[in-house]
Amino acid sequence: MFNTIEEAIYDLRSGKMIIVTDDEDRENEGDLVMAAEAVKAEDINFMVKHGGGLICLPVIKDRLRELNLDMMVESNTDSLQTAFTVSIDSADAKTGISAHERAETIQKVLRSQYKAGDFTKPGHIFPLAYKEGGVLRRAGHTEAAVDLAKLAGFYPAGVICEIMNEDGSMARVPDLIKYKEKHDLKMISIADLIQYRRQHESMVELVSETKMPTKHGDFIAKGFVNKINGEHHIALCMGDINTTDDILVRVHSECLTGDAFGSERCDCGDQLDEALYRIAHKCQGVLLYMRQEGRGIGLINKLKAYHLQDQGMDTVEANHALGFHDDLREYGIGAEILYQLGVRNIRLMTNNPQKVKGLEGFGLNILSREPIIIHHNQNNKEYLETKVHKMGHLMNIENN
């Protein structure tokens, strides 16, 4: 059904397109993917006629900055944070919509001699900003296309187009199997690409390890460095975790105000304490402490969000007012750390189903979601209610 990553790379090197599928809990779709450097007018025409979706150009951010291509919107509220820039055409194009003109626009984006003035905005090619680290950081088609282009020896950019059925519905895996056979195309999954890259490279490095006695018991603290941006993350481990057993895991985002100062505006400190207690009680497990303060917006922005909440906004509205999405956390780095630790089968302590989906998308087997029951107080009840009603967290506030 699916081909190997090596087979896909071989076809891409030969200038062919392939099909790339993502996780069924994500977009659950297949995209036609090519290395942008190999794209010709006939390939664009095939995508238009036999793909049916939007033709996009995933490319590295350095090139987007050179071309002064700003993000399409300041506040990206797309659930998957797809990073569209403003659309473009070659300045020489007449309408920009023909297969020839779209292919020409794509090729000019890849060539350094063409500057911002050589393109008009808006247009018919939709660049997408690639997240450095690729599928090991974000399990999306944007990152997969650029990763595959690099693996095939091309310029780090791809061309992608969603595959639709003739009735206009999105093609799922059973449809895509027939499609690949009809058009003689190789098909791979992003999950397999993640696995392939993990076998050949890593985004994080274990740089320190020491004993960490706590009030709950003795842990081993392992310090990891993100090799892309230098961020530090810690894994607190207890017992034998490098086994096929199901391992109790908490992926905890840093919250200085709650974890260290005991702030009652959130439940973070209580969740941290409860997770460590449960791991110690079982004498086996992992707590990842991720440097993703304020759901990824940073400490100062979190304080600004608190100020807006004092004026009547809830936590989601405050994020939006500051120009942020509900939740900017990434799960690829945490998944990579767990993978390096040898953890594969997980009982995940969380009230957030999106965290389950986020980690599953990176090849970890989430056997169960273990709720963390925390009693609310008068200062965080509204915050917890917002997490339930607007962010999909699973907890019963009234009976808590």
N, C-alpha and C positions, 0 to 999 in steps of 0.2 A: 504494500500500500504506500508507505513512505520510503523515499530513497535516503541514502546516506548523505551526510554533509559533504563528504569527498566527491560523490557523484554530482552534487549540486554545484560545487566549486568548479569542477571540470567543465560543466556546461556553461557556467557563467564566463569562464575563461575563453570559451569558444564563441562568445558573443550571443549566447542563447538566453532566453528568459526562463524562469522557473516559477513554481508556486510555493508560497510560504504561508503556513497557517499559524494562528496563535491559539492560546488556550481557550477552551470552550466557556470558561467563566470570565473571559475578558471580552474581546470583540466577537470571538467565535467566527472568524472569517478567513478566507484565503485571498492573498494578493498576488498578482503577477509582479515579479521582481526582476529587474535587470541592473547590471552595472551601468551607470549613467554614461560612462565614457564609450560604451559600445552601442548606445541607442541610435537608431536611424529612423527615418520617416516611416518605413514599413512597420517598425516595431510599435510606434505610436498608433498607427492605423489599426494594428491588431488589438491593442489595448482598448481602443475606442469601440471597435466592432465586437470583440469577443470578451472584453473585461466588463465594461459598462460603468465602472466607478470613476472616481476622480483621479486624474493623473497628477501625481505629486513627485517632488524632487527632494528626497532627504539628502542633506549635505552638512558638512562640518560647519560649526559656528564661526570659525576664523574667516571662511570665505563669505559667509553672510554679512559679517561685520565689514569686510572689505568693500562689499557692494552696497553698504548702508541699507540693508534690508531689515527693517524693524519688524517686531512681532505684529501680527494682524490685530491683536487686541492687547491692551495693557493688563487687564485682569482676565486670565484664562479660566473660565468656569467649566470647560469640557471635563467630563468625568475622568478621562484618561490623559488629560494634559497634553493632547496632541499639539505640537509647537509650530503652528502655521505662522509664516511671515506674510507680509503683503505679497500678492501675486504679481508676476512680471511677464513682459514680452521683450523680445529683442527690439531695440529701437528701429531696426531696419524692417521689421515685419509690417505687412499691410494691415491684416486683421489680427494676426497672431494665433488664429484658431486652427489653421490647417496642420496636418501631420508634419509637413516639411518645416513649417515655421516653428512649431513647438519643439521639434528635434533640434532645430538651429538654436533656439533660445537655451535649451539644456546644454548644448555643447559650449556655448559662450560663457555660461556660468562656470564651467570647469576650467576655463583658460584665463590665466592671470593677466594677459594683455587687455582683457575687457574690464572696464571700470564701471562704476555706478551709472555714469552718464550714457552707457551703451544699452541701458534697459529702460523701459517705461513701466509705470505702475498706475493702476492695476493691470493685470494681464491674464494669460491663460495657462501659465505654469505656476504651480503652487509649491514653493520651497518649504521644507520642513527642517527645523533645527535639530540636528543629531545631538543626543546627550552623550558627552564624553564618558567612555566606559562601555557604551553599547548595550547589548542585551544582558550583560552582567549587572547593569544598573537599571535598565528599563526594558521590560520584555515586550517591546512593540515592533511593528513593521518598519518604522522609521529607523530604529537602531539596527534591526536585522539587515536591512538593505545596505546600509553603509558598512557594517561588519563584513557582509558577504563580498561586497565590492573590494574591500581591503584584502580579504583572504584570497581573492582571485587575482590580486596584483594590479587592480585598477585604482584610479583616483577615488578618494573616499566620498562617493556620492552614488545614489541609486535612483532608479525610477520605479514607482510602484503604482498599482491600480487595483482597486477592489474588484473581485469577480462576482458578478451577479447572474442569477438564473434568467432565463428568457422571460419569465413572468414578472421580473423586477425584484424578486426576493433575493436575499443574500445567499450565496452558495455555501453550504456547509460541507463537512468532510465527505459524506456519501455522494453529494453532487460533484465535489472536486475530484473524486476518484474517477468518475466517468469523464470529467472535463480533461484531466491529465492524459487519459488514454486516448481520447478523441484528438487532442492536439499534440500528443507525444511529448509531454513536458515532465520534467522531474518535479517531485513535491517533497518538501521537508517541513518540519515544525520548528517554531522558535524554541521550544523546549529542548529539542535535539541540538540546536545551534548553541544554546546555553551550555549544555553538557559538553559539547565539542570544545568550546572555548575554555571551559573549566579544566579540561584535560591538558590544555596547552599553555594556559596563562592564568593569572590571578590578579584581582584588583586590590586585594588586601594582603598585608604581611603581618605575621605574628612577630612582634619585636621584644616582648617582655613577658615574664611569667613569675608570679610570686604567691606566697601564702597570704590569705586575707581572712583573719579571724573576725567574725561579726557576732552580734548578740544572738544570732540564730544558729551559729556554728561556723566551722572552718571551711572556707571556700578557697579555690585556686583562682586568682585573678590573672587573666590573659589579656595583654594589651595589643590591639591591632591598629595599624595605620592604613588609611585609605591612600593608595599609591597615586590616585588621580588628584585629590585636593588636599591631602595631608591631614585630614580629620582623624582624631583618635577615638576609638571605641573600645569598650571593655566587655569581656565575657567572664562572668562569675560562675565557676563550674564546681560541682560537687559530685563525687562518686565516679563510676565508670560510665562515661557518656559515649565512648567510641565503640558502640555495640549495635546490634540489630534491634535492641529493645526499643520500646516506645519511651521517649525521653520527655520529661516535663520541661517546658520551655516558656519563658516570658521574654518578649522583645519589648523593652521599655525605653521610651523616648525621654531624653533628659528633660527634667523640669526643676530648675534650680529653686524656684519659689516654693514648689510643693515638696520636693525631695529633701532639700536642705533647710529651708526656712519654716517648713510646716504650714504653708499657706492653706487656708480653708476655702480658697476660691476654686479649687479643683480637688480631684481625688487621687492625684498622681502619687503623692507620698504614701498614702494608705495602700495603694495597689502595689507599689514597690515593696513595702514591708510585708504584705500578705504573700506576694510571690516568693520572696526569700524564705519566709516561714514554711511554705508548702514544699519547696525544694529541700530544705533542711529536714523536714518531717519525713520525707521519702528517702533522704540521704542520696539523692541522685537528681541531677537536672542542670539546666543552664539558664542564667539570666543575662541577656544581652543588654548593655546600657549604651544606647545609641545617642550620638550627639546631634539630636534633631529637636532642639529646644522650640517649644511653642508650636508643635505640629509642623516644624520645619521653617517657621518664619523668623526665628531668632529671639533672643532675650529682650532686646529693646523694643522690637515690634510687638512682642507679647505684652509688655507693659503698656504700650500705646493702645493695644486692643483692650486691655483691662480698663483703661481710661474711657474708651468708647462704650464699654459695657456699663460703666458707672453712669453714662448719659442715657441708658435705656436700650442699647443694642444687645443682642445675644452674641455668643462667641462666633457663630458663622457670619452674622451681619458685620461684626467688627472686622473680621478677616477681609471680607469683600470691600469694606470701606477703605481699608489700607491697601487694596489692590492685590490681595492674595486669594487663592482658592481656599476652600474649606480646610483642606489637609494637603500639605506639600511634602509629606514624608515619602521616602523611597524605601523599598524593602529589599532591593537587590544586594546592597552591601551586607545587611543583616543575614540574608540567605547565604551569601558567600562565606561569611564567618562561620555560620552553623555547618556549612558543607566542609570547611577546612577542619572543624572540630570533629568531624566524623558523624555528626548527627544527621540522620535521614528520616526516621519515623518519629513524629512529634505529637505530643498532647499540648496544645497551645493555650496558655492562660491569657485570655483576652475577652472583652465584651464587644470587640469590633470585628464584624464579619469581613470587612475590607482587608484587614490584616491577614486573615486566613487566605483570602484570594490572592493577596499580594505575595505571600510566601510560596503558595502552591504554584504560582506562575514561574517560579525559579527552580522547580524540580524537587521540592521537598514534599514529603508525604505527611499531610496533616491528618492524623488519625481521629482526633477529636478536638473540639473547642471547649476549654474548661473555663466557665465563668468566674469572674472575680467579684464577689459580693462585698460591697463597701457601703456602710451606712452614711447617708448624706447628712449635711448640716444646713443651717439656714443660709449660709453663704454660698454653697455650691449646688443647691437643689435645682435652681433654674439652669445652671450650666449642664448638669447631668440630664435634665429634661430635654435640652436642646440636642445633646448628643444622641438621645433616643429618637426624637421626632424628626430631626433634620439630617443626622449623620448615620442613622441606621444601627446605632449600638443596641445591644440586646441586654436590657436589664429592667427590672420592675422597680421604678422609683417609689411608687405609692406604698408598696409592701416592704420596702428596703429599710 
